[in-house]
Amino acid sequence: MSPHATVPPGEAADRLAIRELVDAYAHCADRRDAKGQLALFTEDCRFLVFMDATAAEPTQELHGRGSLAPVFDNLNTYRATTHFNGQSTVSLDTDGRRGSGESYCLAHHVSYGADAERTIMVASIRYLDEFVKQDGTWLFAERRLMVDWTETRPSTP
């Protein structure tokens, strides 16, 4: 990554809008706002899940905005989630209409078992994204969810 001495205002606005897109995805996930999450993707998007980030092929591959609803609905199996976004990088095409990026996230998922035993699963994930600007709004054209590691342990309130 090279440092930027000066970032043109239009590029700075695009980078901020993309960061807000990434953060909106996590916010909608934690609030169980599947409709809001769906609105962050293009109609013809691709969503690929790699439960093992070193695998050559995805565990799950979905095409089109409509196919994403069951994935987002799966979050309802957890009592609570917190997605904490970390560092991210973004590259923009020279035309300012497409971009790509990588963002890190620690995802915390709280569950209760049959005996009301509480557990927490923490997943270290990275998102490899392709972005597109449509009608002045940045959207996900492709999102690859890469699971680097997980840990599940008992959790007390």
PyMOL CGO cylinders between C-alpha atoms (Angstrom):
from pymol import cmd
from pymol.cgo import CYLINDER

trace = [
    CYLINDER, 0.00, 0.00, 0.00, 1.34, 3.39, -0.91, 0.3, 1, 1, 1, 1, 1, 1,
    CYLINDER, 1.34, 3.39, -0.91, 0.69, 6.47, 1.19, 0.3, 1, 1, 1, 1, 1, 1,
    CYLINDER, 0.69, 6.47, 1.19, -1.46, 9.18, -0.36, 0.3, 1, 1, 1, 1, 1, 1,
    CYLINDER, -1.46, 9.18, -0.36, -0.08, 12.70, -0.17, 0.3, 1, 1, 1, 1, 1, 1,
    CYLINDER, -0.08, 12.70, -0.17, -3.31, 14.17, -1.52, 0.3, 1, 1, 1, 1, 1, 1,
    CYLINDER, -3.31, 14.17, -1.52, -6.60, 12.40, -2.14, 0.3, 1, 1, 1, 1, 1, 1,
    CYLINDER, -6.60, 12.40, -2.14, -8.97, 14.17, -4.51, 0.3, 1, 1, 1, 1, 1, 1,
    CYLINDER, -8.97, 14.17, -4.51, -12.31, 15.02, -2.84, 0.3, 1, 1, 1, 1, 1, 1,
    CYLINDER, -12.31, 15.02, -2.84, -14.29, 12.73, -5.16, 0.3, 1, 1, 1, 1, 1, 1,
    CYLINDER, -14.29, 12.73, -5.16, -12.07, 9.75, -4.35, 0.3, 1, 1, 1, 1, 1, 1,
    CYLINDER, -12.07, 9.75, -4.35, -12.21, 10.52, -0.63, 0.3, 1, 1, 1, 1, 1, 1,
    CYLINDER, -12.21, 10.52, -0.63, -16.02, 10.59, -0.81, 0.3, 1, 1, 1, 1, 1, 1,
    CYLINDER, -16.02, 10.59, -0.81, -16.06, 7.25, -2.67, 0.3, 1, 1, 1, 1, 1, 1,
    CYLINDER, -16.06, 7.25, -2.67, -13.73, 5.64, -0.13, 0.3, 1, 1, 1, 1, 1, 1,
    CYLINDER, -13.73, 5.64, -0.13, -15.90, 6.87, 2.74, 0.3, 1, 1, 1, 1, 1, 1,
    CYLINDER, -15.90, 6.87, 2.74, -19.05, 5.61, 1.01, 0.3, 1, 1, 1, 1, 1, 1,
    CYLINDER, -19.05, 5.61, 1.01, -17.47, 2.16, 0.55, 0.3, 1, 1, 1, 1, 1, 1,
    CYLINDER, -17.47, 2.16, 0.55, -16.44, 2.02, 4.21, 0.3, 1, 1, 1, 1, 1, 1,
    CYLINDER, -16.44, 2.02, 4.21, -19.98, 2.98, 5.17, 0.3, 1, 1, 1, 1, 1, 1,
    CYLINDER, -19.98, 2.98, 5.17, -21.24, 0.15, 2.91, 0.3, 1, 1, 1, 1, 1, 1,
    CYLINDER, -21.24, 0.15, 2.91, -19.02, -2.38, 4.72, 0.3, 1, 1, 1, 1, 1, 1,
    CYLINDER, -19.02, -2.38, 4.72, -20.15, -1.05, 8.10, 0.3, 1, 1, 1, 1, 1, 1,
    CYLINDER, -20.15, -1.05, 8.10, -23.82, -1.04, 7.05, 0.3, 1, 1, 1, 1, 1, 1,
    CYLINDER, -23.82, -1.04, 7.05, -23.56, -4.75, 6.20, 0.3, 1, 1, 1, 1, 1, 1,
    CYLINDER, -23.56, -4.75, 6.20, -22.32, -5.53, 9.74, 0.3, 1, 1, 1, 1, 1, 1,
    CYLINDER, -22.32, -5.53, 9.74, -24.90, -3.22, 11.34, 0.3, 1, 1, 1, 1, 1, 1,
    CYLINDER, -24.90, -3.22, 11.34, -27.77, -4.84, 9.43, 0.3, 1, 1, 1, 1, 1, 1,
    CYLINDER, -27.77, -4.84, 9.43, -26.48, -8.31, 10.35, 0.3, 1, 1, 1, 1, 1, 1,
    CYLINDER, -26.48, -8.31, 10.35, -26.42, -7.50, 14.06, 0.3, 1, 1, 1, 1, 1, 1,
    CYLINDER, -26.42, -7.50, 14.06, -29.88, -5.91, 13.93, 0.3, 1, 1, 1, 1, 1, 1,
    CYLINDER, -29.88, -5.91, 13.93, -31.32, -8.82, 11.89, 0.3, 1, 1, 1, 1, 1, 1,
    CYLINDER, -31.32, -8.82, 11.89, -32.25, -6.40, 9.12, 0.3, 1, 1, 1, 1, 1, 1,
    CYLINDER, -32.25, -6.40, 9.12, -32.12, -8.83, 6.19, 0.3, 1, 1, 1, 1, 1, 1,
    CYLINDER, -32.12, -8.83, 6.19, -34.03, -6.40, 3.97, 0.3, 1, 1, 1, 1, 1, 1,
    CYLINDER, -34.03, -6.40, 3.97, -31.40, -3.74, 4.68, 0.3, 1, 1, 1, 1, 1, 1,
    CYLINDER, -31.40, -3.74, 4.68, -28.59, -6.19, 3.95, 0.3, 1, 1, 1, 1, 1, 1,
    CYLINDER, -28.59, -6.19, 3.95, -30.15, -7.22, 0.64, 0.3, 1, 1, 1, 1, 1, 1,
    CYLINDER, -30.15, -7.22, 0.64, -30.35, -3.57, -0.43, 0.3, 1, 1, 1, 1, 1, 1,
    CYLINDER, -30.35, -3.57, -0.43, -26.54, -3.34, -0.19, 0.3, 1, 1, 1, 1, 1, 1,
    CYLINDER, -26.54, -3.34, -0.19, -26.06, -5.73, -3.14, 0.3, 1, 1, 1, 1, 1, 1,
    CYLINDER, -26.06, -5.73, -3.14, -26.55, -5.45, -6.89, 0.3, 1, 1, 1, 1, 1, 1,
    CYLINDER, -26.55, -5.45, -6.89, -29.38, -7.49, -8.43, 0.3, 1, 1, 1, 1, 1, 1,
    CYLINDER, -29.38, -7.49, -8.43, -26.86, -9.79, -10.16, 0.3, 1, 1, 1, 1, 1, 1,
    CYLINDER, -26.86, -9.79, -10.16, -24.42, -10.10, -7.24, 0.3, 1, 1, 1, 1, 1, 1,
    CYLINDER, -24.42, -10.10, -7.24, -22.37, -13.11, -6.24, 0.3, 1, 1, 1, 1, 1, 1,
    CYLINDER, -22.37, -13.11, -6.24, -21.84, -14.18, -2.62, 0.3, 1, 1, 1, 1, 1, 1,
    CYLINDER, -21.84, -14.18, -2.62, -19.27, -16.87, -1.88, 0.3, 1, 1, 1, 1, 1, 1,
    CYLINDER, -19.27, -16.87, -1.88, -18.57, -18.42, 1.51, 0.3, 1, 1, 1, 1, 1, 1,
    CYLINDER, -18.57, -18.42, 1.51, -15.26, -20.12, 2.26, 0.3, 1, 1, 1, 1, 1, 1,
    CYLINDER, -15.26, -20.12, 2.26, -15.57, -21.81, 5.66, 0.3, 1, 1, 1, 1, 1, 1,
    CYLINDER, -15.57, -21.81, 5.66, -11.86, -22.65, 5.16, 0.3, 1, 1, 1, 1, 1, 1,
    CYLINDER, -11.86, -22.65, 5.16, -10.08, -19.62, 3.71, 0.3, 1, 1, 1, 1, 1, 1,
    CYLINDER, -10.08, -19.62, 3.71, -7.36, -21.89, 2.26, 0.3, 1, 1, 1, 1, 1, 1,
    CYLINDER, -7.36, -21.89, 2.26, -9.83, -23.94, 0.19, 0.3, 1, 1, 1, 1, 1, 1,
    CYLINDER, -9.83, -23.94, 0.19, -9.78, -23.57, -3.58, 0.3, 1, 1, 1, 1, 1, 1,
    CYLINDER, -9.78, -23.57, -3.58, -13.56, -23.87, -3.90, 0.3, 1, 1, 1, 1, 1, 1,
    CYLINDER, -13.56, -23.87, -3.90, -16.24, -22.10, -1.86, 0.3, 1, 1, 1, 1, 1, 1,
    CYLINDER, -16.24, -22.10, -1.86, -18.38, -23.95, 0.66, 0.3, 1, 1, 1, 1, 1, 1,
    CYLINDER, -18.38, -23.95, 0.66, -21.39, -22.06, -0.65, 0.3, 1, 1, 1, 1, 1, 1,
    CYLINDER, -21.39, -22.06, -0.65, -21.93, -19.93, -3.76, 0.3, 1, 1, 1, 1, 1, 1,
    CYLINDER, -21.93, -19.93, -3.76, -25.00, -17.80, -4.34, 0.3, 1, 1, 1, 1, 1, 1,
    CYLINDER, -25.00, -17.80, -4.34, -26.00, -15.76, -7.37, 0.3, 1, 1, 1, 1, 1, 1,
    CYLINDER, -26.00, -15.76, -7.37, -28.44, -12.87, -7.40, 0.3, 1, 1, 1, 1, 1, 1,
    CYLINDER, -28.44, -12.87, -7.40, -29.81, -10.70, -4.63, 0.3, 1, 1, 1, 1, 1, 1,
    CYLINDER, -29.81, -10.70, -4.63, -32.83, -12.94, -4.09, 0.3, 1, 1, 1, 1, 1, 1,
    CYLINDER, -32.83, -12.94, -4.09, -30.66, -15.93, -3.21, 0.3, 1, 1, 1, 1, 1, 1,
    CYLINDER, -30.66, -15.93, -3.21, -29.09, -14.11, -0.23, 0.3, 1, 1, 1, 1, 1, 1,
    CYLINDER, -29.09, -14.11, -0.23, -32.15, -13.97, 2.04, 0.3, 1, 1, 1, 1, 1, 1,
    CYLINDER, -32.15, -13.97, 2.04, -31.67, -17.49, 3.52, 0.3, 1, 1, 1, 1, 1, 1,
    CYLINDER, -31.67, -17.49, 3.52, -28.02, -16.72, 4.36, 0.3, 1, 1, 1, 1, 1, 1,
    CYLINDER, -28.02, -16.72, 4.36, -28.96, -13.54, 6.20, 0.3, 1, 1, 1, 1, 1, 1,
    CYLINDER, -28.96, -13.54, 6.20, -31.91, -15.28, 7.86, 0.3, 1, 1, 1, 1, 1, 1,
    CYLINDER, -31.91, -15.28, 7.86, -29.50, -17.88, 9.28, 0.3, 1, 1, 1, 1, 1, 1,
    CYLINDER, -29.50, -17.88, 9.28, -28.29, -15.24, 11.76, 0.3, 1, 1, 1, 1, 1, 1,
    CYLINDER, -28.29, -15.24, 11.76, -31.63, -15.69, 13.55, 0.3, 1, 1, 1, 1, 1, 1,
    CYLINDER, -31.63, -15.69, 13.55, -30.31, -19.00, 14.90, 0.3, 1, 1, 1, 1, 1, 1,
    CYLINDER, -30.31, -19.00, 14.90, -28.10, -16.97, 17.27, 0.3, 1, 1, 1, 1, 1, 1,
    CYLINDER, -28.10, -16.97, 17.27, -29.28, -15.15, 20.39, 0.3, 1, 1, 1, 1, 1, 1,
    CYLINDER, -29.28, -15.15, 20.39, -27.03, -12.20, 19.55, 0.3, 1, 1, 1, 1, 1, 1,
    CYLINDER, -27.03, -12.20, 19.55, -24.20, -11.27, 17.22, 0.3, 1, 1, 1, 1, 1, 1,
    CYLINDER, -24.20, -11.27, 17.22, -21.61, -8.53, 17.13, 0.3, 1, 1, 1, 1, 1, 1,
    CYLINDER, -21.61, -8.53, 17.13, -19.55, -7.94, 14.02, 0.3, 1, 1, 1, 1, 1, 1,
    CYLINDER, -19.55, -7.94, 14.02, -16.53, -5.77, 14.78, 0.3, 1, 1, 1, 1, 1, 1,
    CYLINDER, -16.53, -5.77, 14.78, -14.96, -4.40, 11.60, 0.3, 1, 1, 1, 1, 1, 1,
    CYLINDER, -14.96, -4.40, 11.60, -11.24, -3.76, 11.54, 0.3, 1, 1, 1, 1, 1, 1,
    CYLINDER, -11.24, -3.76, 11.54, -8.81, -2.58, 8.91, 0.3, 1, 1, 1, 1, 1, 1,
    CYLINDER, -8.81, -2.58, 8.91, -9.73, -2.43, 5.27, 0.3, 1, 1, 1, 1, 1, 1,
    CYLINDER, -9.73, -2.43, 5.27, -8.13, -1.61, 1.95, 0.3, 1, 1, 1, 1, 1, 1,
    CYLINDER, -8.13, -1.61, 1.95, -9.87, -0.29, -1.14, 0.3, 1, 1, 1, 1, 1, 1,
    CYLINDER, -9.87, -0.29, -1.14, -8.69, 0.15, -4.72, 0.3, 1, 1, 1, 1, 1, 1,
    CYLINDER, -8.69, 0.15, -4.72, -10.76, 2.21, -7.13, 0.3, 1, 1, 1, 1, 1, 1,
    CYLINDER, -10.76, 2.21, -7.13, -10.74, 1.96, -10.91, 0.3, 1, 1, 1, 1, 1, 1,
    CYLINDER, -10.74, 1.96, -10.91, -9.74, 5.09, -12.76, 0.3, 1, 1, 1, 1, 1, 1,
    CYLINDER, -9.74, 5.09, -12.76, -13.31, 5.65, -13.97, 0.3, 1, 1, 1, 1, 1, 1,
    CYLINDER, -13.31, 5.65, -13.97, -14.60, 5.81, -10.36, 0.3, 1, 1, 1, 1, 1, 1,
    CYLINDER, -14.60, 5.81, -10.36, -17.40, 3.30, -11.00, 0.3, 1, 1, 1, 1, 1, 1,
    CYLINDER, -17.40, 3.30, -11.00, -15.80, 0.07, -9.79, 0.3, 1, 1, 1, 1, 1, 1,
    CYLINDER, -15.80, 0.07, -9.79, -13.58, -0.93, -6.92, 0.3, 1, 1, 1, 1, 1, 1,
    CYLINDER, -13.58, -0.93, -6.92, -12.24, -3.84, -4.93, 0.3, 1, 1, 1, 1, 1, 1,
    CYLINDER, -12.24, -3.84, -4.93, -11.26, -4.29, -1.34, 0.3, 1, 1, 1, 1, 1, 1,
    CYLINDER, -11.26, -4.29, -1.34, -10.46, -6.48, 1.63, 0.3, 1, 1, 1, 1, 1, 1,
    CYLINDER, -10.46, -6.48, 1.63, -11.85, -5.92, 5.10, 0.3, 1, 1, 1, 1, 1, 1,
    CYLINDER, -11.85, -5.92, 5.10, -11.29, -7.76, 8.36, 0.3, 1, 1, 1, 1, 1, 1,
    CYLINDER, -11.29, -7.76, 8.36, -13.99, -8.61, 10.88, 0.3, 1, 1, 1, 1, 1, 1,
    CYLINDER, -13.99, -8.61, 10.88, -14.26, -10.41, 14.22, 0.3, 1, 1, 1, 1, 1, 1,
    CYLINDER, -14.26, -10.41, 14.22, -17.74, -11.89, 14.34, 0.3, 1, 1, 1, 1, 1, 1,
    CYLINDER, -17.74, -11.89, 14.34, -19.14, -12.91, 17.73, 0.3, 1, 1, 1, 1, 1, 1,
    CYLINDER, -19.14, -12.91, 17.73, -22.14, -15.29, 17.81, 0.3, 1, 1, 1, 1, 1, 1,
    CYLINDER, -22.14, -15.29, 17.81, -23.91, -16.08, 21.10, 0.3, 1, 1, 1, 1, 1, 1,
    CYLINDER, -23.91, -16.08, 21.10, -26.06, -19.24, 21.38, 0.3, 1, 1, 1, 1, 1, 1,
    CYLINDER, -26.06, -19.24, 21.38, -27.97, -21.06, 24.08, 0.3, 1, 1, 1, 1, 1, 1,
    CYLINDER, -27.97, -21.06, 24.08, -27.98, -24.85, 24.19, 0.3, 1, 1, 1, 1, 1, 1,
    CYLINDER, -27.98, -24.85, 24.19, -30.73, -27.24, 25.31, 0.3, 1, 1, 1, 1, 1, 1,
    CYLINDER, -30.73, -27.24, 25.31, -29.75, -26.80, 28.97, 0.3, 1, 1, 1, 1, 1, 1,
    CYLINDER, -29.75, -26.80, 28.97, -29.59, -23.00, 28.64, 0.3, 1, 1, 1, 1, 1, 1,
    CYLINDER, -29.59, -23.00, 28.64, -25.81, -23.29, 28.47, 0.3, 1, 1, 1, 1, 1, 1,
    CYLINDER, -25.81, -23.29, 28.47, -24.52, -20.17, 26.79, 0.3, 1, 1, 1, 1, 1, 1,
    CYLINDER, -24.52, -20.17, 26.79, -21.70, -20.41, 24.24, 0.3, 1, 1, 1, 1, 1, 1,
    CYLINDER, -21.70, -20.41, 24.24, -19.91, -17.87, 22.11, 0.3, 1, 1, 1, 1, 1, 1,
    CYLINDER, -19.91, -17.87, 22.11, -18.39, -18.57, 18.73, 0.3, 1, 1, 1, 1, 1, 1,
    CYLINDER, -18.39, -18.57, 18.73, -15.84, -16.04, 17.53, 0.3, 1, 1, 1, 1, 1, 1,
    CYLINDER, -15.84, -16.04, 17.53, -14.88, -16.10, 13.86, 0.3, 1, 1, 1, 1, 1, 1,
    CYLINDER, -14.88, -16.10, 13.86, -11.99, -14.23, 12.33, 0.3, 1, 1, 1, 1, 1, 1,
    CYLINDER, -11.99, -14.23, 12.33, -13.18, -13.44, 8.84, 0.3, 1, 1, 1, 1, 1, 1,
    CYLINDER, -13.18, -13.44, 8.84, -12.09, -11.41, 5.87, 0.3, 1, 1, 1, 1, 1, 1,
    CYLINDER, -12.09, -11.41, 5.87, -14.29, -10.13, 3.10, 0.3, 1, 1, 1, 1, 1, 1,
    CYLINDER, -14.29, -10.13, 3.10, -12.87, -9.88, -0.41, 0.3, 1, 1, 1, 1, 1, 1,
    CYLINDER, -12.87, -9.88, -0.41, -15.20, -7.50, -2.19, 0.3, 1, 1, 1, 1, 1, 1,
    CYLINDER, -15.20, -7.50, -2.19, -15.96, -6.16, -5.63, 0.3, 1, 1, 1, 1, 1, 1,
    CYLINDER, -15.96, -6.16, -5.63, -17.88, -2.89, -5.57, 0.3, 1, 1, 1, 1, 1, 1,
    CYLINDER, -17.88, -2.89, -5.57, -19.87, -1.08, -8.23, 0.3, 1, 1, 1, 1, 1, 1,
    CYLINDER, -19.87, -1.08, -8.23, -21.34, 2.41, -8.22, 0.3, 1, 1, 1, 1, 1, 1,
    CYLINDER, -21.34, 2.41, -8.22, -24.92, 2.42, -9.51, 0.3, 1, 1, 1, 1, 1, 1,
    CYLINDER, -24.92, 2.42, -9.51, -26.94, 5.62, -9.68, 0.3, 1, 1, 1, 1, 1, 1,
    CYLINDER, -26.94, 5.62, -9.68, -24.44, 7.31, -7.37, 0.3, 1, 1, 1, 1, 1, 1,
    CYLINDER, -24.44, 7.31, -7.37, -24.57, 4.55, -4.72, 0.3, 1, 1, 1, 1, 1, 1,
    CYLINDER, -24.57, 4.55, -4.72, -21.84, 2.02, -3.97, 0.3, 1, 1, 1, 1, 1, 1,
    CYLINDER, -21.84, 2.02, -3.97, -23.03, -1.61, -3.77, 0.3, 1, 1, 1, 1, 1, 1,
    CYLINDER, -23.03, -1.61, -3.77, -21.50, -5.04, -3.41, 0.3, 1, 1, 1, 1, 1, 1,
    CYLINDER, -21.50, -5.04, -3.41, -21.22, -6.77, -6.79, 0.3, 1, 1, 1, 1, 1, 1,
    CYLINDER, -21.22, -6.77, -6.79, -19.38, -9.72, -5.23, 0.3, 1, 1, 1, 1, 1, 1,
    CYLINDER, -19.38, -9.72, -5.23, -18.61, -10.60, -1.63, 0.3, 1, 1, 1, 1, 1, 1,
    CYLINDER, -18.61, -10.60, -1.63, -16.30, -13.46, -0.63, 0.3, 1, 1, 1, 1, 1, 1,
    CYLINDER, -16.30, -13.46, -0.63, -16.55, -14.35, 3.05, 0.3, 1, 1, 1, 1, 1, 1,
    CYLINDER, -16.55, -14.35, 3.05, -13.27, -16.00, 4.07, 0.3, 1, 1, 1, 1, 1, 1,
    CYLINDER, -13.27, -16.00, 4.07, -13.21, -17.74, 7.48, 0.3, 1, 1, 1, 1, 1, 1,
    CYLINDER, -13.21, -17.74, 7.48, -9.64, -17.75, 8.77, 0.3, 1, 1, 1, 1, 1, 1,
    CYLINDER, -9.64, -17.75, 8.77, -10.41, -19.36, 12.15, 0.3, 1, 1, 1, 1, 1, 1,
    CYLINDER, -10.41, -19.36, 12.15, -13.15, -19.92, 14.69, 0.3, 1, 1, 1, 1, 1, 1,
    CYLINDER, -13.15, -19.92, 14.69, -13.27, -20.56, 18.42, 0.3, 1, 1, 1, 1, 1, 1,
    CYLINDER, -13.27, -20.56, 18.42, -16.28, -21.76, 20.40, 0.3, 1, 1, 1, 1, 1, 1,
    CYLINDER, -16.28, -21.76, 20.40, -16.30, -21.65, 24.19, 0.3, 1, 1, 1, 1, 1, 1,
    CYLINDER, -16.30, -21.65, 24.19, -18.68, -21.43, 27.13, 0.3, 1, 1, 1, 1, 1, 1,
    CYLINDER, -18.68, -21.43, 27.13, -19.78, -17.91, 27.94, 0.3, 1, 1, 1, 1, 1, 1,
    CYLINDER, -19.78, -17.91, 27.94, -21.36, -16.47, 31.05, 0.3, 1, 1, 1, 1, 1, 1,
    CYLINDER, -21.36, -16.47, 31.05, -23.45, -13.30, 31.08, 0.3, 1, 1, 1, 1, 1, 1,
]
cmd.load_cgo(trace, "trace")
